[in-house]
Amino acid sequence: QQQQQQHQQLRLQQLQQKVVEQPCDISRKTEAAQIEAIASAAERAVAAEPAAAALLVALTEAALASSEQTGLARRTTTTTTTTTTTDHDVEIMGLTYNAEGDLSTFVSALFTDTVACVVIICMFMVLRVRYPLMYSKNLLMGTAPSSPDGASPFSWFQASIGANLEQHIASSGLDQAMLLEFSSFGMKLCLLVGLPMLCITSPINLFFGGHLADEKHDHMSLLSLGNVRPGSMVYWVTAAAVWFTVLVTVRAIFQAQEKYMHLRWRWCRHMATSRANTVLVEGIPDQFQSDAELRKFFDVLFPGDRIQSTYCVKDTAALCTLLQQLADVEHNLVVAKTLRDQTPEHPPLITPLLFGAKVDAVTYWEEMVADVKPRCEELRKTITEACSAPGAVGGYFCSSGFVTFYERSDAEIAVRMTNISTDSMEWLIDHPPEPSDVLWVDLMQDPTAEVGRHVLGYCLVAGLYFAYMPLVLGITNIAKLIDMGPTLQPFWAGIAPTFGLTIMVSFLPTFIIAIFKLFFTLRAEAWAQARLQEWYFWFNMVFVVMATAVAQNTADFTRTIATSPFDVFNLLANSMPYATHFYVNYIVMQWPTHCMNLLRYANLSKFKIFSALYEEEEAVTMSEPEDQDYYGVGSRSARWTTVLVIGLVFGTLCPPIFVVTFINFLICRVVYGYLIPFAETRKPDLGGVFWTTQLRHVFHGLMLYCMLMTGVLAARGPGRVPMFVVAPALGYVYVALKRFDSHFGSPNLPLQELMSEEGKAMHAKLVKRFLKDEYVQTELFERIA
């Protein structure tokens, strides 16, 4: 009898678990029928046990209560794998689902962030007048697009919005100018897509959706699909809105890229001759690793004295280390002398050894300079003599180099040459970066170890991907344990839940760029930014745009996509539509973040420190540029595209998100419209590569949008027909992306223009940009003072 009771208790527990896990297709039913659907599911589970009648009633009531609290079922059950995203999973990350009271929270956040923007801008106007070298340096140098009055507090605003695209290209380069143009593109897209959504679909959701949000007291969802009951005919309007969004966005992308291509071709035509006529050669075989042998090889490929010069990269890693050591000790010597002049009665002392006696700092650093400087000169002389010896091959020479032609057409032909050798890793020819931007250390790397470094680098990127959410949770849990005291604890309690996510989003570019610089051959800082843009965007797509779908189960989410890709429709539809309010607040939070960049607080802090030791002009030079991991053009491009993708993906679900997205890009246009051309140093230019990548990422965001809306209409629409109407939009976006790549796939000038007599005559009349640097390693030629 005791065994029978234990068996019955175990059976009841199994039935309870079965009822909890029973998939209930209640997404298309009205709320009035949800009780019946849940009850019938429980009845099917306990039909074999009449004695469980009491359990049936209890479980049905519990399921009803759960349904009333959480709304539609948010669980995706598949035959191969099950990925469950719970409210606890989302809230522990600092995210929240739509709920009662979100409108008052949004209004409070809107007021707080707006006030923060105003205060920050006021601080900037004061600092701009106080430190013109930090905030108007390009204006003082005469390279700014206009000349605003430095004493007027609002002249910066007029200068920011008054400069046009042509002025930005002339002052900042095509890359930075197109980044500013992307803010205008974002505003245009918000108007083209957002206005019809707000004027047509929002009133339909409000008056004909069934007032579902009203019943839940979720007033922030009155204009959104959250106010529309499952099965409503309003979803036919939603299907039409999806196609409208896709068609308008694709057309806007093609129009914007067509305009850019004309700018790109003009940029190519005016490229500096030293860069336009030069190619970067990698994978040089051992027997050709010298300036003379490299020239002989290309003389065979291009006979007739068409090669102007060749340069094979030298291994100067040891020399660069010594030069950096010399620069450090010279800096320490300057600091010691400054401290001695400020306090002659207390000269600075230093302890060279851990347990040694203190000695005079100035004397010590003078001795260090006297020791390191001759070693630098000696090593430089050794490398120069070894490389200039007749017949010298190998040794200090590396497998990379530069070849400069007399004619640009020859350089373009060389770039298009393939199958030069039977080994596909030899004689790799590409366009070079700007001479000042070349990462010579990368070109010195051993190509035989490159594959191993790449494998290790990709493993670290994969480890960062899977460790991202555990790191977020760990930092968040530690933040929640911190007690800031009775005064600051209420403020800290509002920050702690999102502290982990904020930290990881901020430091993610630094982690990515550190991995790339250690394990990948980047060749140039600008190319490193291009690589960062790609990876940073996709991390943001997974852990920001799809955060509610991923939650804590990064591995399960990845496994679901890899093993059952069609389940991604349900996976997105059962999680992302319930977090639209979070993303509205997320975009609003970006406003003061952009304004904070106006303060340039990191550069200003370095300037104040260095100005105590050096002259102001030298201190400004030492404080520039800003941190390129987070503030570089690649990182900014990825973040801006992420915000636009959020607006597009959630725009049909929550049309008001277009308003805050438009304001975000308006702030970007004003803030960076001043920072980039007036305050920041000019960066090396790739000719708009980041712009093209941004538009391709918008295409990828459109694909996510189509998958999400297909899943939403499948789960909530009046039957399957609206889903089948929207599903082809995914294929249309994919075909449009392929057409985009094929139509705009060649960003370089055609050979016909370069080789024809008319083209050569036209290029001869053009004024080329000037580059003072050459493709040589300056550490071999600069004299040590």
NORQUINOR-V154589 format. One record per residue. N is the residue number from 1. RES is the residue in one letter. PHI is phi in radians with two decimals (none if undefined). PSI is psi as a letter, one per 30 degrees, with the letter a starting at -180 (NA if undefined). NEAR is the number of other C-alpha atoms within 10 Angstrom. Layout:
# NORQUINOR-V154589
[[N:RES:PHI:PSI:NEAR] [N:RES:PHI:PSI:NEAR]]
This chain:
# NORQUINOR-V154589
[[1:Q:none:e:6] [2:Q:-1.14:e:7] [3:Q:-1.11:e:8] [4:Q:-1.14:e:9] [5:Q:-1.16:e:10] [6:Q:-1.10:e:11] [7:H:-1.11:e:12] [8:Q:-1.15:e:15] [9:Q:-1.14:e:12] [10:L:-1.10:e:12] [11:R:-1.12:e:15] [12:L:-1.15:e:17] [13:Q:-1.13:e:13] [14:Q:-1.12:e:13] [15:L:-1.13:e:20] [16:Q:-1.07:e:19] [17:Q:-1.12:e:12] [18:K:-1.16:e:16] [19:V:-1.15:e:23] [20:V:-1.11:e:17] [21:E:-1.57:f:11] [22:Q:-1.12:k:15] [23:P:-1.22:k:15] [24:C:-1.95:j:18] [25:D:-1.49:i:14] [26:I:-1.82:g:19] [27:S:-1.18:f:21] [28:R:-1.73:f:20] [29:K:-1.61:l:18] [30:T:-1.34:l:14] [31:E:-1.10:f:17] [32:A:-1.15:f:8] [33:A:-1.66:f:11] [34:Q:-1.19:e:22] [35:I:-1.05:e:19] [36:E:-1.10:e:14] [37:A:-1.14:e:17] [38:I:-1.20:e:24] [39:A:-1.11:e:20] [40:S:-1.16:e:15] [41:A:-1.13:e:19] [42:A:-1.17:e:24] [43:E:-1.11:e:19] [44:R:-1.10:e:12] [45:A:-1.33:e:19] [46:V:-1.95:g:21] [47:A:-1.07:e:12] [48:A:-1.38:f:9] [49:E:-2.25:i:13] [50:P:-1.07:f:10] [51:A:-1.22:f:12] [52:A:-1.66:g:17] [53:A:-1.08:e:13] [54:A:-1.12:e:10] [55:L:-1.12:e:16] [56:L:-1.03:e:22] [57:V:-1.09:e:14] [58:A:-1.12:e:13] [59:L:-1.20:e:19] [60:T:-1.11:e:22] [61:E:-1.13:e:15] [62:A:-1.14:e:14] [63:A:-1.14:e:19] [64:L:-1.11:e:17] [65:A:-1.11:e:13] [66:S:-1.12:e:13] [67:S:-1.14:e:16] [68:E:-1.17:f:14] [69:Q:-1.44:e:11] [70:T:-1.82:f:14] [71:G:1.40:b:14] [72:L:-1.19:l:21] [73:A:-1.09:k:15] [74:R:-2.00:h:20] [75:R:-2.09:k:19] [76:T:-1.85:j:20] [77:T:-1.97:k:17] [78:T:-2.17:l:13] [79:T:-1.38:f:6] [80:T:-1.84:e:9] [81:T:-2.68:l:15] [82:T:-2.22:k:16] [83:T:-1.97:j:22] [84:T:-1.97:k:21] [85:T:-1.94:j:21] [86:T:-1.76:l:15] [87:D:-1.07:e:16] [88:H:-1.15:e:13] [89:D:-1.03:e:18] [90:V:-1.33:e:20] [91:E:-1.19:e:15] [92:I:-1.20:f:18] [93:M:-1.47:f:23] [94:G:1.64:g:21] [95:L:-1.68:l:22] [96:T:-2.44:k:20] [97:Y:-1.45:l:19] [98:N:-1.06:k:19] [99:A:-2.73:l:19] [100:E:-1.12:k:16] [101:G:1.63:f:12] [102:D:-1.17:e:20] [103:L:-1.13:e:17] [104:S:-1.15:e:12] [105:T:-1.13:e:14] [106:F:-1.13:e:17] [107:V:-1.08:e:12] [108:S:-1.13:e:12] [109:A:-1.14:e:16] [110:L:-1.09:e:17] [111:F:-1.14:e:12] [112:T:-1.11:e:14] [113:D:-1.20:e:19] [114:T:-1.15:e:16] [115:V:-1.09:e:13] [116:A:-1.07:e:17] [117:C:-1.08:e:19] [118:V:-1.12:e:13] [119:V:-1.11:e:13] [120:I:-1.12:e:18] [121:I:-1.13:e:18] [122:C:-1.11:e:14] [123:M:-1.10:e:14] [124:F:-1.09:e:20] [125:M:-1.11:e:20] [126:V:-1.25:e:13] [127:L:-1.17:e:17] [128:R:-1.11:e:21] [129:V:-1.31:e:17] [130:R:-1.34:e:13] [131:Y:-2.21:i:13] [132:P:-1.12:f:16] [133:L:-1.18:f:21] [134:M:-1.61:f:23] [135:Y:-2.02:f:25] [136:S:-2.48:h:23] [137:K:-1.07:e:19] [138:N:-1.15:f:25] [139:L:-1.15:e:20] [140:L:-1.21:e:15] [141:M:-1.46:f:10] [142:G:1.46:g:12] [143:T:-1.82:g:16] [144:A:-1.31:l:24] [145:P:-1.22:f:23] [146:S:-2.62:a:19] [147:S:-2.22:i:16] [148:P:-1.26:l:19] [149:D:-1.25:j:13] [150:G:-1.17:f:18] [151:A:-1.49:f:14] [152:S:-1.40:k:10] [153:P:-1.20:f:15] [154:F:-1.88:g:13] [155:S:-1.16:f:14] [156:W:-1.10:e:25] [157:F:-1.16:e:14] [158:Q:-1.12:e:13] [159:A:-1.18:e:21] [160:S:-1.17:e:22] [161:I:-1.45:f:14] [162:G:-1.49:f:15] [163:A:-1.31:k:16] [164:N:-1.75:a:15] [165:L:-1.09:e:13] [166:E:-1.09:e:13] [167:Q:-1.17:e:16] [168:H:-1.14:e:22] [169:I:-1.10:e:19] [170:A:-1.19:e:14] [171:S:-1.62:e:20] [172:S:-2.12:f:24] [173:G:1.70:l:21] [174:L:-1.23:e:26] [175:D:-1.05:e:24] [176:Q:-1.20:e:29] [177:A:-1.13:e:24] [178:M:-1.27:f:25] [179:L:-1.12:e:25] [180:L:-1.15:e:24] [181:E:-1.14:e:20] [182:F:-1.14:e:23] [183:S:-1.13:e:24] [184:S:-1.17:e:17] [185:F:-1.10:e:18] [186:G:-1.10:e:23] [187:M:-1.12:e:22] [188:K:-1.07:e:15] [189:L:-1.18:e:23] [190:C:-1.12:e:26] [191:L:-1.27:e:16] [192:L:-1.13:e:16] [193:V:-1.66:e:22] [194:G:-1.25:e:26] [195:L:-1.06:e:16] [196:P:-1.07:e:16] [197:M:-1.11:e:27] [198:L:-1.25:e:22] [199:C:-1.54:f:11] [200:I:-2.03:d:13] [201:T:-1.24:e:24] [202:S:-1.09:e:24] [203:P:-1.06:e:15] [204:I:-1.13:e:20] [205:N:-1.07:e:25] [206:L:-1.25:e:21] [207:F:-1.67:f:13] [208:F:-2.10:g:15] [209:G:-1.40:f:25] [210:G:1.88:g:17] [211:H:1.00:h:19] [212:L:-1.16:e:20] [213:A:-1.17:e:23] [214:D:-1.07:e:16] [215:E:-1.15:e:10] [216:K:-1.60:g:16] [217:H:1.05:h:16] [218:D:-1.73:i:18] [219:H:-1.22:f:19] [220:M:-1.28:f:24] [221:S:-1.75:g:30] [222:L:-1.11:e:22] [223:L:-1.63:g:25] [224:S:-1.89:l:29] [225:L:-1.19:f:27] [226:G:-1.13:f:27] [227:N:-1.64:f:26] [228:V:-1.81:k:25] [229:R:-1.32:k:24] [230:P:-1.01:k:26] [231:G:1.52:f:18] [232:S:-1.24:k:18] [233:M:-1.24:f:16] [234:V:-1.09:f:20] [235:Y:-1.19:f:23] [236:W:-1.16:e:17] [237:V:-1.13:e:14] [238:T:-1.07:e:24] [239:A:-1.08:e:22] [240:A:-1.14:e:14] [241:A:-1.14:e:20] [242:V:-1.10:e:21] [243:W:-1.11:e:19] [244:F:-1.07:e:15] [245:T:-1.06:e:23] [246:V:-1.14:e:22] [247:L:-1.13:e:15] [248:V:-1.15:e:13] [249:T:-1.16:e:21] [250:V:-1.09:e:20] [251:R:-1.12:e:11] [252:A:-1.13:e:16] [253:I:-1.13:e:18] [254:F:-1.14:e:18] [255:Q:-1.13:e:11] [256:A:-1.16:e:17] [257:Q:-1.21:e:17] [258:E:-1.08:e:14] [259:K:-1.14:e:10] [260:Y:-1.15:e:18] [261:M:-1.05:e:17] [262:H:-1.13:e:12] [263:L:-1.17:e:18] [264:R:-1.11:e:22] [265:W:-1.11:e:16] [266:R:-1.14:e:13] [267:W:-1.08:e:21] [268:C:-1.14:e:16] [269:R:-1.14:e:20] [270:H:-1.67:g:16] [271:M:-1.09:k:19] [272:A:-0.99:k:17] [273:T:-1.04:e:18] [274:S:-1.09:e:22] [275:R:-1.52:e:22] [276:A:-1.15:e:23] [277:N:-1.63:g:22] [278:T:-2.01:k:29] [279:V:-2.19:l:26] [280:L:-1.66:k:22] [281:V:-2.00:k:24] [282:E:-2.18:l:21] [283:G:1.27:h:20] [284:I:-1.26:k:20] [285:P:-1.05:l:17] [286:D:-1.00:e:13] [287:Q:-1.24:f:11] [288:F:-1.96:g:19] [289:Q:-1.51:i:25] [290:S:-2.90:l:29] [291:D:-1.07:e:22] [292:A:-1.23:e:18] [293:E:-1.19:e:17] [294:L:-1.12:e:22] [295:R:-1.18:e:20] [296:K:-1.03:e:16] [297:F:-1.12:e:12] [298:F:-1.32:f:17] [299:D:-1.13:e:14] [300:V:-1.23:e:10] [301:L:-1.24:e:12] [302:F:-2.24:i:15] [303:P:-1.24:l:11] [304:G:1.72:h:8] [305:D:0.93:h:11] [306:R:-1.83:f:15] [307:I:-1.68:k:21] [308:Q:-1.44:e:13] [309:S:-2.80:l:15] [310:T:-2.32:k:23] [311:Y:-2.50:j:22] [312:C:-1.70:k:28] [313:V:-1.11:k:24] [314:K:-1.79:l:26] [315:D:-1.42:j:20] [316:T:-1.98:g:21] [317:A:-1.06:e:13] [318:A:-1.13:e:12] [319:L:-1.15:e:19] [320:C:-1.11:e:16] [321:T:-1.12:e:12] [322:L:-1.14:e:18] [323:L:-1.14:e:19] [324:Q:-1.16:e:12] [325:Q:-1.12:e:17] [326:L:-1.11:e:21] [327:A:-1.11:e:15] [328:D:-1.18:e:14] [329:V:-1.23:e:19] [330:E:-1.15:e:16] [331:H:-1.13:e:14] [332:N:-1.11:e:18] [333:L:-1.15:e:21] [334:V:-1.10:e:17] [335:V:-1.09:e:19] [336:A:-1.12:e:23] [337:K:-1.14:e:20] [338:T:-1.12:e:18] [339:L:-1.15:e:18] [340:R:-1.15:e:18] [341:D:-1.20:e:13] [342:Q:-1.31:e:11] [343:T:-2.31:i:11] [344:P:-1.06:e:11] [345:E:-1.30:f:8] [346:H:-2.25:i:10] [347:P:-1.11:k:16] [348:P:-1.18:k:19] [349:L:-2.08:l:16] [350:I:-2.52:k:16] [351:T:-1.88:j:13] [352:P:-1.08:e:12] [353:L:-1.87:l:8] [354:L:-1.07:e:6] [355:F:-2.00:g:7] [356:G:-1.54:l:9] [357:A:-1.46:l:10] [358:K:-1.34:k:12] [359:V:-2.26:l:13] [360:D:-1.14:k:14] [361:A:-1.14:e:22] [362:V:-1.12:e:22] [363:T:-1.11:e:14] [364:Y:-1.09:e:19] [365:W:-1.24:f:21] [366:E:-1.13:e:15] [367:E:-1.16:e:13] [368:M:-1.14:e:16] [369:V:-1.11:e:18] [370:A:-1.14:f:12] [371:D:-1.46:e:12] [372:V:-1.38:e:16] [373:K:-1.04:e:17] [374:P:-1.10:e:12] [375:R:-1.15:e:15] [376:C:-1.11:e:21] [377:E:-1.10:e:16] [378:E:-1.15:e:11] [379:L:-1.16:e:16] [380:R:-1.09:e:19] [381:K:-1.11:e:12] [382:T:-1.10:e:12] [383:I:-1.13:e:18] [384:T:-1.11:e:14] [385:E:-1.16:e:12] [386:A:-1.16:e:15] [387:C:-1.44:f:19] [388:S:-1.63:f:13] [389:A:-1.17:k:9] [390:P:-1.06:k:9] [391:G:1.33:g:11] [392:A:-1.21:k:18] [393:V:-2.40:k:20] [394:G:1.34:b:17] [395:G:1.14:c:14] [396:Y:-1.39:f:19] [397:F:-1.30:k:24] [398:C:-1.96:a:26] [399:S:-1.62:g:25] [400:S:-2.17:l:27] [401:G:-2.95:l:26] [402:F:-2.23:k:22] [403:V:-2.15:k:24] [404:T:-1.94:k:24] [405:F:-1.78:l:24] [406:Y:-1.30:e:16] [407:E:-2.00:k:18] [408:R:-1.17:e:22] [409:S:-1.06:e:21] [410:D:-1.15:e:20] [411:A:-1.13:e:23] [412:E:-1.18:e:23] [413:I:-1.15:e:11] [414:A:-1.09:e:23] [415:V:-1.11:e:17] [416:R:-1.48:f:9] [417:M:-1.37:k:12] [418:T:-2.28:l:11] [419:N:0.97:h:11] [420:I:-1.18:e:12] [421:S:-2.29:l:11] [422:T:-1.21:f:8] [423:D:-1.59:j:10] [424:S:-1.20:f:11] [425:M:-1.61:g:13] [426:E:-1.83:l:17] [427:W:0.94:h:21] [428:L:-1.59:j:20] [429:I:-2.02:k:22] [430:D:-2.60:l:18] [431:H:-1.20:k:17] [432:P:-1.53:l:21] [433:P:-1.37:a:23] [434:E:-1.12:k:21] [435:P:-0.98:e:19] [436:S:-1.26:f:18] [437:D:-1.80:f:17] [438:V:-1.19:k:21] [439:L:-1.62:j:19] [440:W:-1.11:e:20] [441:V:-1.10:e:17] [442:D:-1.15:e:17] [443:L:-1.31:f:22] [444:M:-1.55:f:21] [445:Q:-1.19:l:17] [446:D:-1.31:j:12] [447:P:-1.16:f:19] [448:T:-1.19:f:9] [449:A:-1.67:g:9] [450:E:-1.14:e:14] [451:V:-1.09:e:12] [452:G:-1.09:e:12] [453:R:-1.12:e:17] [454:H:-1.13:e:17] [455:V:-1.06:e:13] [456:L:-1.13:e:16] [457:G:-1.12:e:20] [458:Y:-1.14:e:15] [459:C:-1.11:e:12] [460:L:-1.17:e:17] [461:V:-1.12:e:17] [462:A:-1.11:e:12] [463:G:-1.10:e:11] [464:L:-1.11:e:17] [465:Y:-1.09:e:15] [466:F:-1.38:f:16] [467:A:-1.56:f:13] [468:Y:-1.04:e:20] [469:M:-1.19:e:22] [470:P:-1.02:e:15] [471:L:-1.15:e:16] [472:V:-1.02:e:22] [473:L:-1.14:e:20] [474:G:-1.10:e:11] [475:I:-1.12:e:20] [476:T:-1.11:e:23] [477:N:-1.12:e:17] [478:I:-1.12:e:12] [479:A:-1.09:e:18] [480:K:-1.21:f:16] [481:L:-1.40:f:9] [482:I:-1.33:k:12] [483:D:-1.87:j:12] [484:M:-1.58:g:12] [485:G:1.62:l:9] [486:P:-1.12:f:8] [487:T:-1.43:e:8] [488:L:-1.67:f:10] [489:Q:-1.10:e:14] [490:P:-1.04:e:12] [491:F:-1.19:e:11] [492:W:-1.16:e:17] [493:A:-1.10:f:15] [494:G:-1.42:f:12] [495:I:-1.63:e:16] [496:A:-0.97:e:21] [497:P:-1.08:f:21] [498:T:-1.86:g:21] [499:F:-1.14:e:21] [500:G:-1.10:e:26] [501:L:-1.14:e:22] [502:T:-1.11:e:17] [503:I:-1.11:e:14] [504:M:-1.18:e:17] [505:V:-1.12:e:17] [506:S:-1.28:e:13] [507:F:-1.64:f:12] [508:L:-1.00:e:20] [509:P:-1.04:e:25] [510:T:-1.16:e:18] [511:F:-1.08:e:15] [512:I:-1.14:e:21] [513:I:-1.19:e:21] [514:A:-1.14:e:14] [515:I:-1.11:e:18] [516:F:-1.11:e:21] [517:K:-1.23:f:16] [518:L:-1.47:e:14] [519:F:-2.15:f:19] [520:F:-2.18:l:22] [521:T:-1.59:j:20] [522:L:-1.68:f:21] [523:R:1.27:e:20] [524:A:-2.74:l:22] [525:E:-1.10:e:20] [526:A:-1.14:e:26] [527:W:-1.20:e:21] [528:A:-1.12:e:20] [529:Q:-1.14:e:22] [530:A:-1.12:e:22] [531:R:-1.17:e:18] [532:L:-1.08:e:24] [533:Q:-1.00:e:26] [534:E:-1.06:e:18] [535:W:-1.26:e:18] [536:Y:-1.10:e:22] [537:F:-1.08:e:24] [538:W:-1.21:e:16] [539:F:-1.10:e:20] [540:N:-1.14:e:19] [541:M:-1.06:e:21] [542:V:-1.35:e:18] [543:F:-1.72:f:20] [544:V:-2.09:d:20] [545:V:-1.15:e:23] [546:M:-1.82:g:17] [547:A:-1.06:e:20] [548:T:-1.21:f:28] [549:A:-1.35:e:26] [550:V:-1.40:e:26] [551:A:0.89:b:26] [552:Q:-1.57:f:24] [553:N:-1.67:i:17] [554:T:-1.07:e:21] [555:A:-1.13:e:13] [556:D:-1.15:e:16] [557:F:-1.09:e:21] [558:T:-1.14:e:16] [559:R:-1.13:e:15] [560:T:-1.10:e:20] [561:I:-1.16:e:13] [562:A:-1.29:e:11] [563:T:-1.65:e:11] [564:S:-2.37:i:14] [565:P:-1.06:f:11] [566:F:-1.26:f:13] [567:D:-1.31:f:19] [568:V:-1.13:f:20] [569:F:-1.08:e:20] [570:N:-1.20:e:22] [571:L:-1.06:e:27] [572:L:-1.25:e:24] [573:A:-1.19:f:24] [574:N:-1.59:g:24] [575:S:-2.37:e:26] [576:M:-1.15:e:23] [577:P:-1.11:f:23] [578:Y:-1.60:g:21] [579:A:-2.20:g:19] [580:T:-1.10:e:26] [581:H:-1.14:e:24] [582:F:-1.05:e:17] [583:Y:-1.29:f:21] [584:V:-1.09:e:21] [585:N:-1.17:e:19] [586:Y:-1.09:e:17] [587:I:-1.20:e:19] [588:V:-1.09:e:22] [589:M:-1.15:f:17] [590:Q:-1.28:f:19] [591:W:-1.02:e:23] [592:P:-1.15:f:21] [593:T:-1.10:e:14] [594:H:-1.11:e:18] [595:C:-1.14:e:22] [596:M:-1.05:e:18] [597:N:-1.11:f:16] [598:L:-1.07:e:21] [599:L:-1.26:f:21] [600:R:0.83:h:18] [601:Y:-1.12:e:12] [602:A:-1.18:e:13] [603:N:-1.14:e:18] [604:L:-1.14:e:20] [605:S:-1.12:e:12] [606:K:-1.11:e:15] [607:F:-1.09:e:24] [608:K:-1.13:e:14] [609:I:-1.22:e:13] [610:F:-1.25:e:19] [611:S:-1.18:f:17] [612:A:-1.34:f:13] [613:L:-1.99:f:17] [614:Y:-2.25:l:16] [615:E:-1.17:l:10] [616:E:-1.06:e:15] [617:E:-1.08:e:11] [618:E:-1.22:e:13] [619:A:-1.14:e:19] [620:V:-1.11:e:21] [621:T:-1.08:e:14] [622:M:-1.28:f:15] [623:S:-1.56:f:19] [624:E:-1.84:l:16] [625:P:-1.50:a:15] [626:E:-1.20:l:16] [627:D:-1.01:j:11] [628:Q:-1.38:f:18] [629:D:-1.09:e:22] [630:Y:-1.81:e:18] [631:Y:-1.76:g:14] [632:G:-1.21:l:21] [633:V:-1.14:e:21] [634:G:-1.19:e:31] [635:S:-1.15:e:24] [636:R:-1.09:e:20] [637:S:-1.06:e:27] [638:A:-1.12:e:25] [639:R:-1.19:e:19] [640:W:-1.12:e:19] [641:T:-1.13:e:26] [642:T:-1.05:e:23] [643:V:-1.12:e:22] [644:L:-1.13:e:26] [645:V:-1.12:e:24] [646:I:-1.05:e:24] [647:G:-1.07:e:29] [648:L:-1.24:e:28] [649:V:-1.14:e:27] [650:F:-1.75:g:25] [651:G:-1.15:e:26] [652:T:-1.29:e:27] [653:L:-1.21:e:25] [654:C:-2.48:i:28] [655:P:-0.94:e:25] [656:P:-1.05:f:24] [657:I:-1.15:f:27] [658:F:-1.16:f:27] [659:V:-1.16:e:18] [660:V:-1.22:f:20] [661:T:-1.18:e:28] [662:F:-1.05:e:23] [663:I:-1.11:e:17] [664:N:-1.04:e:24] [665:F:-1.28:f:25] [666:L:-1.12:e:17] [667:I:-1.12:e:19] [668:C:-1.03:e:22] [669:R:-1.12:e:21] [670:V:-1.32:e:21] [671:V:-1.17:e:22] [672:Y:-1.38:f:22] [673:G:-1.15:f:26] [674:Y:-1.72:e:25] [675:L:-1.03:e:21] [676:I:-1.15:e:22] [677:P:-1.46:f:30] [678:F:-1.89:f:30] [679:A:-2.02:e:22] [680:E:-1.42:l:20] [681:T:-1.24:l:16] [682:R:-1.25:k:16] [683:K:-1.77:l:18] [684:P:-1.00:k:21] [685:D:-2.00:k:17] [686:L:-1.77:g:19] [687:G:1.41:h:23] [688:G:1.58:g:21] [689:V:-1.05:e:18] [690:F:-1.17:e:26] [691:W:-1.09:e:25] [692:T:-1.08:e:21] [693:T:-1.12:e:18] [694:Q:-1.05:e:23] [695:L:-1.16:e:20] [696:R:-1.12:e:17] [697:H:-1.18:e:22] [698:V:-1.11:e:21] [699:F:-1.02:e:22] [700:H:-1.10:e:18] [701:G:-1.10:e:23] [702:L:-1.10:e:23] [703:M:-1.08:e:20] [704:L:-1.06:e:22] [705:Y:-1.06:e:25] [706:C:-1.13:e:26] [707:M:-1.13:e:23] [708:L:-1.09:e:25] [709:M:-1.23:e:26] [710:T:-1.10:e:27] [711:G:-1.15:e:24] [712:V:-1.12:e:26] [713:L:-1.21:e:27] [714:A:-1.18:e:23] [715:A:-1.50:f:24] [716:R:-2.16:f:24] [717:G:-1.27:l:25] [718:P:-1.38:i:19] [719:G:1.71:a:15] [720:R:-1.59:f:12] [721:V:-1.10:e:14] [722:P:-1.01:e:22] [723:M:-1.12:e:22] [724:F:-1.19:f:14] [725:V:-1.23:e:16] [726:V:-1.50:e:23] [727:A:-0.94:e:21] [728:P:-1.11:f:14] [729:A:-1.07:e:21] [730:L:-1.08:e:19] [731:G:-1.13:e:12] [732:Y:-1.11:e:17] [733:V:-1.14:e:21] [734:Y:-1.11:e:16] [735:V:-1.13:e:12] [736:A:-1.10:e:16] [737:L:-1.14:e:21] [738:K:-1.11:e:13] [739:R:-1.17:e:13] [740:F:-1.05:e:19] [741:D:-1.16:e:13] [742:S:-1.32:e:10] [743:H:-1.30:e:11] [744:F:-2.00:g:15] [745:G:-1.30:f:11] [746:S:-1.92:j:10] [747:P:-1.45:g:15] [748:N:-1.77:l:15] [749:L:-1.18:k:16] [750:P:-1.21:k:12] [751:L:-1.10:f:14] [752:Q:-1.03:e:11] [753:E:-1.20:e:14] [754:L:-1.35:f:20] [755:M:-1.75:f:15] [756:S:-1.31:l:12] [757:E:-1.13:e:11] [758:E:-1.12:e:12] [759:G:-1.14:e:13] [760:K:-1.13:e:15] [761:A:-1.15:e:11] [762:M:-1.14:e:13] [763:H:-1.18:f:16] [764:A:-1.19:f:10] [765:K:-1.52:f:8] [766:L:-1.30:k:11] [767:V:-1.55:j:11] [768:K:-1.50:l:17] [769:R:-1.18:l:13] [770:F:-1.80:k:12] [771:L:-2.13:k:14] [772:K:-1.39:f:8] [773:D:-1.55:l:13] [774:E:-2.15:l:12] [775:Y:-1.48:i:23] [776:V:-2.43:l:19] [777:Q:-1.44:j:18] [778:T:-1.13:f:11] [779:E:-1.16:f:14] [780:L:-1.51:f:17] [781:F:-2.16:f:10] [782:E:-1.24:k:9] [783:R:-1.47:k:8] [784:I:-1.52:k:11] [785:A:-1.26:NA:4]]
